[in-house]
Amino acid sequence: MVQYSVLASGSSGNAILVQSDKATILIDAGLSGRQIEAAMAEIGVSADSLSGIFVTHEHQDHVKGVGVLSRRYKVPVFANQRTWDGMERSIGEIKAGFYERFTTNDQIEIGNLAVKSFPISHDSNEPVGYCVLCGNTKLSIGTDMGYVNDKIKGFLMDSDAIIIEANHDIDMLRVGPYPWHLKQRILSDHGHLSNEAAGELLTEIISANTKCIHLAHLSKENNLPQLAHLTVKSILEEEQFKVGQEFDLEVTYPDKPTKLRAVKRR
């Protein structure tokens, strides 16, 4: 069994907690150390229990608290070399023995969790998504993705829980306040997935084992939680998926954690 909570998700900071009976890890730590400690405490998990921090890419909203937490709790940090190159200056010194480099597509064992990285498309050095396995239970995480190819879909398939980006509503983005160059970046193959793209992707990767889906990295300016949920739900129901019966569909928040959710392969 594995349990998880999206501690925060959005342009102001991202962090996901994943826990088994033998390990507690963070996928990204893009808030201050104190904010992450408070979010963990809110769901009843102590930061003292952290076993590792895995980084998806070097943008500040994913790494802000990485260095602080590593130094404070003596937690190893895992990232590929190009991500280390991009974040090393901003996160501060990581002590010897806590600086862990991997090659994208590697699988790292920590406690009874197996953390598998895979390449994604975003405007950063070498961004990755992660699949976290505990026994035969699988949690897949894919955010900050401009587009999704068949290889990425393959990594996301057969998951018990999925955390997937639903960043923006295309119409809200187009008429919104962002400058044109930023709109182009978000809509590009190195930007972010729209609500519609997330829904269409989910129709291809949901399996009989899928129990819960969380929509992540919602834009405050170009999306609404209820709109993201409704758009994705409508797309899934058009394809005959029974949302709320076969699996739960939930949104994430920039300023509060989701409830600690346990999943286990049937």
Buried (B, 14 or more C-beta within 10 A) or exposed (E): EBBBBBBBBBBBBBBBBBBBEEBBBBBBBBBBBEBBBBBBEBBEBEBEBBBBBBBBBBBEBBBBBBBBBBBBBEBBBBBBEBBBEBBBEEBEEBEEEBBBEBEBEBEBEBBEBBBBBBBBBBBBBBBBBBBBBBEEBBBBBBBBBBBBEEEBEEBBBBBBBBBBBBBBBBEBBEEBEBEEEEBEBBBBEBBBBBBBBBBBBBBEBBEEBBBBBBBBBBBEEBBBBEBBBEBBBEBBEEEEBEBEEBBBBBBBBBEEBBEBBBBEBE
